[in-house]
Amino acid sequence: MMSDMPRKSDSKERMIAAARRLFREHGYLGTALSDVVTESAAPRGSMYFHFPGGKEELATEVTLLHAADAIAKINRAAAASRTAAQLIAAFVGRERDDIVSSNYREGCAVAPIVIESTPASDQLSDATRRAFQDLITTLAARLTEKNIPVSRATQLATNVWSSVEGALILSRVLRSPEPFDMAIALLTAAAEADADAPIS
C-alpha cells in the first residue's frame, strides 16, 4: 500500500529517530552521518538539507527528542501512581525494562553526546545541560505532587537521574537488571522517608 511507504516529508523525523537509536548503541562519535541516512532510509542528500548545521544540529535534535520522551514517561508514571515511591519505581523500572528488552545494547542517547562532545561544543553543552535540567525539574515537580517537600524534591529527583544514568552503564556492562533493582530499592526508601518527614 502506498500509505505504508515512507513519505519524503517525514525524512527529518526519521533521521532524528535513527540517530537516537544509533547514539544509544554506538555513541556519538561512533555514529557517522552516512549511518543515519542508511538507518533512516532517508533520501541521499537530505542530511544537510534538514540539518545544515551538520552533526551538531542533528545531535541537538536527538537531545530534544530524548528529553521529551523521558518527560512523557515521567508524566505517565506520575499519572498512574499514588505515591512518590510508586512513581520512582514505575519510571526507573521502565528504564530498566527498556535496556533489558534491547538485550543491553541501547543506553542513554544523551550521555554519549555529553561525554564525547562537551565542553568542546558550546551548542551541545547548552542543549544537554538544558535537557537534564528540564528532566530534573519535571521529576521534582511530580514528586512534590506526591507529598515530597519542595526542599527535598530537587535533591531526590537529581539522585534518581544520577542513579538511572549510572545503572544504564552498569547494567550494560554486567548484562543484568540488578543495578536498576538496587537503585529502585534505595530511591523508593528515600522517597518514603521524605514523604513521612515533618515539614520544617
MODELLER restraints for C-alpha pairs under 7 A, 6 or more apart:
rsr = mdl.restraints
at = mdl.atoms
rsr.add(forms.Gaussian(group=physical.xy_distance, feature=features.Distance(at['CA:11:A'], at['CA:42:A']), mean=5.44, stdev=0.5))
rsr.add(forms.Gaussian(group=physical.xy_distance, feature=features.Distance(at['CA:12:A'], at['CA:50:A']), mean=6.13, stdev=0.5))
rsr.add(forms.Gaussian(group=physical.xy_distance, feature=features.Distance(at['CA:14:A'], at['CA:40:A']), mean=5.37, stdev=0.5))
rsr.add(forms.Gaussian(group=physical.xy_distance, feature=features.Distance(at['CA:15:A'], at['CA:36:A']), mean=6.10, stdev=0.5))
rsr.add(forms.Gaussian(group=physical.xy_distance, feature=features.Distance(at['CA:15:A'], at['CA:37:A']), mean=6.61, stdev=0.5))
rsr.add(forms.Gaussian(group=physical.xy_distance, feature=features.Distance(at['CA:15:A'], at['CA:40:A']), mean=5.21, stdev=0.5))
rsr.add(forms.Gaussian(group=physical.xy_distance, feature=features.Distance(at['CA:15:A'], at['CA:42:A']), mean=6.92, stdev=0.5))
rsr.add(forms.Gaussian(group=physical.xy_distance, feature=features.Distance(at['CA:16:A'], at['CA:58:A']), mean=6.68, stdev=0.5))
rsr.add(forms.Gaussian(group=physical.xy_distance, feature=features.Distance(at['CA:16:A'], at['CA:61:A']), mean=6.58, stdev=0.5))
rsr.add(forms.Gaussian(group=physical.xy_distance, feature=features.Distance(at['CA:16:A'], at['CA:62:A']), mean=5.75, stdev=0.5))
rsr.add(forms.Gaussian(group=physical.xy_distance, feature=features.Distance(at['CA:18:A'], at['CA:36:A']), mean=5.85, stdev=0.5))
rsr.add(forms.Gaussian(group=physical.xy_distance, feature=features.Distance(at['CA:18:A'], at['CA:39:A']), mean=5.85, stdev=0.5))
rsr.add(forms.Gaussian(group=physical.xy_distance, feature=features.Distance(at['CA:18:A'], at['CA:40:A']), mean=5.38, stdev=0.5))
rsr.add(forms.Gaussian(group=physical.xy_distance, feature=features.Distance(at['CA:19:A'], at['CA:36:A']), mean=5.48, stdev=0.5))
rsr.add(forms.Gaussian(group=physical.xy_distance, feature=features.Distance(at['CA:19:A'], at['CA:62:A']), mean=6.91, stdev=0.5))
rsr.add(forms.Gaussian(group=physical.xy_distance, feature=features.Distance(at['CA:20:A'], at['CA:62:A']), mean=5.61, stdev=0.5))
rsr.add(forms.Gaussian(group=physical.xy_distance, feature=features.Distance(at['CA:20:A'], at['CA:109:A']), mean=5.76, stdev=0.5))
rsr.add(forms.Gaussian(group=physical.xy_distance, feature=features.Distance(at['CA:22:A'], at['CA:31:A']), mean=6.34, stdev=0.5))
rsr.add(forms.Gaussian(group=physical.xy_distance, feature=features.Distance(at['CA:23:A'], at['CA:31:A']), mean=6.46, stdev=0.5))
rsr.add(forms.Gaussian(group=physical.xy_distance, feature=features.Distance(at['CA:23:A'], at['CA:109:A']), mean=5.29, stdev=0.5))
rsr.add(forms.Gaussian(group=physical.xy_distance, feature=features.Distance(at['CA:24:A'], at['CA:106:A']), mean=4.74, stdev=0.5))
rsr.add(forms.Gaussian(group=physical.xy_distance, feature=features.Distance(at['CA:24:A'], at['CA:107:A']), mean=4.87, stdev=0.5))
rsr.add(forms.Gaussian(group=physical.xy_distance, feature=features.Distance(at['CA:24:A'], at['CA:108:A']), mean=5.45, stdev=0.5))
rsr.add(forms.Gaussian(group=physical.xy_distance, feature=features.Distance(at['CA:24:A'], at['CA:109:A']), mean=4.45, stdev=0.5))
rsr.add(forms.Gaussian(group=physical.xy_distance, feature=features.Distance(at['CA:25:A'], at['CA:105:A']), mean=5.57, stdev=0.5))
rsr.add(forms.Gaussian(group=physical.xy_distance, feature=features.Distance(at['CA:25:A'], at['CA:106:A']), mean=4.71, stdev=0.5))
rsr.add(forms.Gaussian(group=physical.xy_distance, feature=features.Distance(at['CA:25:A'], at['CA:107:A']), mean=6.50, stdev=0.5))
rsr.add(forms.Gaussian(group=physical.xy_distance, feature=features.Distance(at['CA:27:A'], at['CA:112:A']), mean=5.26, stdev=0.5))
rsr.add(forms.Gaussian(group=physical.xy_distance, feature=features.Distance(at['CA:28:A'], at['CA:112:A']), mean=5.57, stdev=0.5))
rsr.add(forms.Gaussian(group=physical.xy_distance, feature=features.Distance(at['CA:28:A'], at['CA:113:A']), mean=5.53, stdev=0.5))
rsr.add(forms.Gaussian(group=physical.xy_distance, feature=features.Distance(at['CA:28:A'], at['CA:116:A']), mean=6.68, stdev=0.5))
rsr.add(forms.Gaussian(group=physical.xy_distance, feature=features.Distance(at['CA:29:A'], at['CA:116:A']), mean=6.73, stdev=0.5))
rsr.add(forms.Gaussian(group=physical.xy_distance, feature=features.Distance(at['CA:48:A'], at['CA:54:A']), mean=6.31, stdev=0.5))
rsr.add(forms.Gaussian(group=physical.xy_distance, feature=features.Distance(at['CA:51:A'], at['CA:57:A']), mean=6.00, stdev=0.5))
rsr.add(forms.Gaussian(group=physical.xy_distance, feature=features.Distance(at['CA:51:A'], at['CA:58:A']), mean=6.21, stdev=0.5))
rsr.add(forms.Gaussian(group=physical.xy_distance, feature=features.Distance(at['CA:56:A'], at['CA:124:A']), mean=6.76, stdev=0.5))
rsr.add(forms.Gaussian(group=physical.xy_distance, feature=features.Distance(at['CA:60:A'], at['CA:124:A']), mean=6.22, stdev=0.5))
rsr.add(forms.Gaussian(group=physical.xy_distance, feature=features.Distance(at['CA:60:A'], at['CA:127:A']), mean=6.15, stdev=0.5))
rsr.add(forms.Gaussian(group=physical.xy_distance, feature=features.Distance(at['CA:63:A'], at['CA:110:A']), mean=5.77, stdev=0.5))
rsr.add(forms.Gaussian(group=physical.xy_distance, feature=features.Distance(at['CA:63:A'], at['CA:127:A']), mean=6.93, stdev=0.5))
rsr.add(forms.Gaussian(group=physical.xy_distance, feature=features.Distance(at['CA:63:A'], at['CA:128:A']), mean=6.46, stdev=0.5))
rsr.add(forms.Gaussian(group=physical.xy_distance, feature=features.Distance(at['CA:63:A'], at['CA:131:A']), mean=6.93, stdev=0.5))
rsr.add(forms.Gaussian(group=physical.xy_distance, feature=features.Distance(at['CA:64:A'], at['CA:131:A']), mean=6.87, stdev=0.5))
rsr.add(forms.Gaussian(group=physical.xy_distance, feature=features.Distance(at['CA:66:A'], at['CA:109:A']), mean=6.83, stdev=0.5))
rsr.add(forms.Gaussian(group=physical.xy_distance, feature=features.Distance(at['CA:67:A'], at['CA:131:A']), mean=5.79, stdev=0.5))
rsr.add(forms.Gaussian(group=physical.xy_distance, feature=features.Distance(at['CA:67:A'], at['CA:135:A']), mean=6.81, stdev=0.5))
rsr.add(forms.Gaussian(group=physical.xy_distance, feature=features.Distance(at['CA:71:A'], at['CA:135:A']), mean=6.24, stdev=0.5))
rsr.add(forms.Gaussian(group=physical.xy_distance, feature=features.Distance(at['CA:71:A'], at['CA:138:A']), mean=6.81, stdev=0.5))
rsr.add(forms.Gaussian(group=physical.xy_distance, feature=features.Distance(at['CA:73:A'], at['CA:91:A']), mean=6.76, stdev=0.5))
rsr.add(forms.Gaussian(group=physical.xy_distance, feature=features.Distance(at['CA:74:A'], at['CA:91:A']), mean=6.09, stdev=0.5))
rsr.add(forms.Gaussian(group=physical.xy_distance, feature=features.Distance(at['CA:74:A'], at['CA:139:A']), mean=6.54, stdev=0.5))
rsr.add(forms.Gaussian(group=physical.xy_distance, feature=features.Distance(at['CA:77:A'], at['CA:87:A']), mean=5.52, stdev=0.5))
rsr.add(forms.Gaussian(group=physical.xy_distance, feature=features.Distance(at['CA:77:A'], at['CA:90:A']), mean=5.80, stdev=0.5))
rsr.add(forms.Gaussian(group=physical.xy_distance, feature=features.Distance(at['CA:77:A'], at['CA:91:A']), mean=5.78, stdev=0.5))
rsr.add(forms.Gaussian(group=physical.xy_distance, feature=features.Distance(at['CA:78:A'], at['CA:87:A']), mean=5.32, stdev=0.5))
rsr.add(forms.Gaussian(group=physical.xy_distance, feature=features.Distance(at['CA:78:A'], at['CA:142:A']), mean=6.42, stdev=0.5))
rsr.add(forms.Gaussian(group=physical.xy_distance, feature=features.Distance(at['CA:81:A'], at['CA:87:A']), mean=5.32, stdev=0.5))
rsr.add(forms.Gaussian(group=physical.xy_distance, feature=features.Distance(at['CA:82:A'], at['CA:146:A']), mean=6.97, stdev=0.5))
rsr.add(forms.Gaussian(group=physical.xy_distance, feature=features.Distance(at['CA:83:A'], at['CA:146:A']), mean=5.23, stdev=0.5))
rsr.add(forms.Gaussian(group=physical.xy_distance, feature=features.Distance(at['CA:84:A'], at['CA:143:A']), mean=5.54, stdev=0.5))
rsr.add(forms.Gaussian(group=physical.xy_distance, feature=features.Distance(at['CA:84:A'], at['CA:146:A']), mean=5.04, stdev=0.5))
rsr.add(forms.Gaussian(group=physical.xy_distance, feature=features.Distance(at['CA:84:A'], at['CA:191:A']), mean=6.00, stdev=0.5))
rsr.add(forms.Gaussian(group=physical.xy_distance, feature=features.Distance(at['CA:85:A'], at['CA:188:A']), mean=4.48, stdev=0.5))
rsr.add(forms.Gaussian(group=physical.xy_distance, feature=features.Distance(at['CA:85:A'], at['CA:191:A']), mean=5.34, stdev=0.5))
rsr.add(forms.Gaussian(group=physical.xy_distance, feature=features.Distance(at['CA:85:A'], at['CA:192:A']), mean=6.08, stdev=0.5))
rsr.add(forms.Gaussian(group=physical.xy_distance, feature=features.Distance(at['CA:88:A'], at['CA:188:A']), mean=6.45, stdev=0.5))
rsr.add(forms.Gaussian(group=physical.xy_distance, feature=features.Distance(at['CA:89:A'], at['CA:184:A']), mean=5.75, stdev=0.5))
rsr.add(forms.Gaussian(group=physical.xy_distance, feature=features.Distance(at['CA:89:A'], at['CA:188:A']), mean=6.67, stdev=0.5))
rsr.add(forms.Gaussian(group=physical.xy_distance, feature=features.Distance(at['CA:92:A'], at['CA:164:A']), mean=6.77, stdev=0.5))
rsr.add(forms.Gaussian(group=physical.xy_distance, feature=features.Distance(at['CA:92:A'], at['CA:184:A']), mean=6.71, stdev=0.5))
rsr.add(forms.Gaussian(group=physical.xy_distance, feature=features.Distance(at['CA:96:A'], at['CA:177:A']), mean=6.33, stdev=0.5))
rsr.add(forms.Gaussian(group=physical.xy_distance, feature=features.Distance(at['CA:96:A'], at['CA:180:A']), mean=5.97, stdev=0.5))
rsr.add(forms.Gaussian(group=physical.xy_distance, feature=features.Distance(at['CA:99:A'], at['CA:105:A']), mean=6.92, stdev=0.5))
rsr.add(forms.Gaussian(group=physical.xy_distance, feature=features.Distance(at['CA:99:A'], at['CA:106:A']), mean=5.93, stdev=0.5))
rsr.add(forms.Gaussian(group=physical.xy_distance, feature=features.Distance(at['CA:99:A'], at['CA:107:A']), mean=6.62, stdev=0.5))
rsr.add(forms.Gaussian(group=physical.xy_distance, feature=features.Distance(at['CA:100:A'], at['CA:177:A']), mean=6.94, stdev=0.5))
rsr.add(forms.Gaussian(group=physical.xy_distance, feature=features.Distance(at['CA:104:A'], at['CA:172:A']), mean=4.93, stdev=0.5))
rsr.add(forms.Gaussian(group=physical.xy_distance, feature=features.Distance(at['CA:104:A'], at['CA:175:A']), mean=6.07, stdev=0.5))
rsr.add(forms.Gaussian(group=physical.xy_distance, feature=features.Distance(at['CA:105:A'], at['CA:172:A']), mean=6.86, stdev=0.5))
rsr.add(forms.Gaussian(group=physical.xy_distance, feature=features.Distance(at['CA:107:A'], at['CA:168:A']), mean=5.80, stdev=0.5))
rsr.add(forms.Gaussian(group=physical.xy_distance, feature=features.Distance(at['CA:110:A'], at['CA:128:A']), mean=6.92, stdev=0.5))
rsr.add(forms.Gaussian(group=physical.xy_distance, feature=features.Distance(at['CA:114:A'], at['CA:125:A']), mean=6.98, stdev=0.5))
rsr.add(forms.Gaussian(group=physical.xy_distance, feature=features.Distance(at['CA:114:A'], at['CA:128:A']), mean=6.71, stdev=0.5))
rsr.add(forms.Gaussian(group=physical.xy_distance, feature=features.Distance(at['CA:118:A'], at['CA:124:A']), mean=6.66, stdev=0.5))
rsr.add(forms.Gaussian(group=physical.xy_distance, feature=features.Distance(at['CA:118:A'], at['CA:125:A']), mean=5.33, stdev=0.5))
rsr.add(forms.Gaussian(group=physical.xy_distance, feature=features.Distance(at['CA:119:A'], at['CA:125:A']), mean=5.87, stdev=0.5))
rsr.add(forms.Gaussian(group=physical.xy_distance, feature=features.Distance(at['CA:136:A'], at['CA:154:A']), mean=6.80, stdev=0.5))
rsr.add(forms.Gaussian(group=physical.xy_distance, feature=features.Distance(at['CA:136:A'], at['CA:157:A']), mean=5.52, stdev=0.5))
rsr.add(forms.Gaussian(group=physical.xy_distance, feature=features.Distance(at['CA:136:A'], at['CA:158:A']), mean=5.87, stdev=0.5))
rsr.add(forms.Gaussian(group=physical.xy_distance, feature=features.Distance(at['CA:137:A'], at['CA:154:A']), mean=6.96, stdev=0.5))
rsr.add(forms.Gaussian(group=physical.xy_distance, feature=features.Distance(at['CA:139:A'], at['CA:157:A']), mean=5.73, stdev=0.5))
rsr.add(forms.Gaussian(group=physical.xy_distance, feature=features.Distance(at['CA:140:A'], at['CA:153:A']), mean=4.87, stdev=0.5))
rsr.add(forms.Gaussian(group=physical.xy_distance, feature=features.Distance(at['CA:140:A'], at['CA:154:A']), mean=5.06, stdev=0.5))
rsr.add(forms.Gaussian(group=physical.xy_distance, feature=features.Distance(at['CA:140:A'], at['CA:157:A']), mean=5.28, stdev=0.5))
rsr.add(forms.Gaussian(group=physical.xy_distance, feature=features.Distance(at['CA:143:A'], at['CA:153:A']), mean=6.08, stdev=0.5))
rsr.add(forms.Gaussian(group=physical.xy_distance, feature=features.Distance(at['CA:144:A'], at['CA:150:A']), mean=5.96, stdev=0.5))
rsr.add(forms.Gaussian(group=physical.xy_distance, feature=features.Distance(at['CA:144:A'], at['CA:153:A']), mean=6.17, stdev=0.5))
rsr.add(forms.Gaussian(group=physical.xy_distance, feature=features.Distance(at['CA:147:A'], at['CA:195:A']), mean=5.50, stdev=0.5))
rsr.add(forms.Gaussian(group=physical.xy_distance, feature=features.Distance(at['CA:148:A'], at['CA:194:A']), mean=5.89, stdev=0.5))
rsr.add(forms.Gaussian(group=physical.xy_distance, feature=features.Distance(at['CA:148:A'], at['CA:195:A']), mean=4.90, stdev=0.5))
rsr.add(forms.Gaussian(group=physical.xy_distance, feature=features.Distance(at['CA:149:A'], at['CA:199:A']), mean=6.79, stdev=0.5))
rsr.add(forms.Gaussian(group=physical.xy_distance, feature=features.Distance(at['CA:160:A'], at['CA:187:A']), mean=6.87, stdev=0.5))
rsr.add(forms.Gaussian(group=physical.xy_distance, feature=features.Distance(at['CA:163:A'], at['CA:183:A']), mean=6.26, stdev=0.5))
rsr.add(forms.Gaussian(group=physical.xy_distance, feature=features.Distance(at['CA:167:A'], at['CA:179:A']), mean=5.20, stdev=0.5))
rsr.add(forms.Gaussian(group=physical.xy_distance, feature=features.Distance(at['CA:167:A'], at['CA:180:A']), mean=5.52, stdev=0.5))
rsr.add(forms.Gaussian(group=physical.xy_distance, feature=features.Distance(at['CA:170:A'], at['CA:179:A']), mean=6.46, stdev=0.5))
rsr.add(forms.Gaussian(group=physical.xy_distance, feature=features.Distance(at['CA:171:A'], at['CA:177:A']), mean=5.67, stdev=0.5))
rsr.add(forms.Gaussian(group=physical.xy_distance, feature=features.Distance(at['CA:171:A'], at['CA:179:A']), mean=5.99, stdev=0.5))
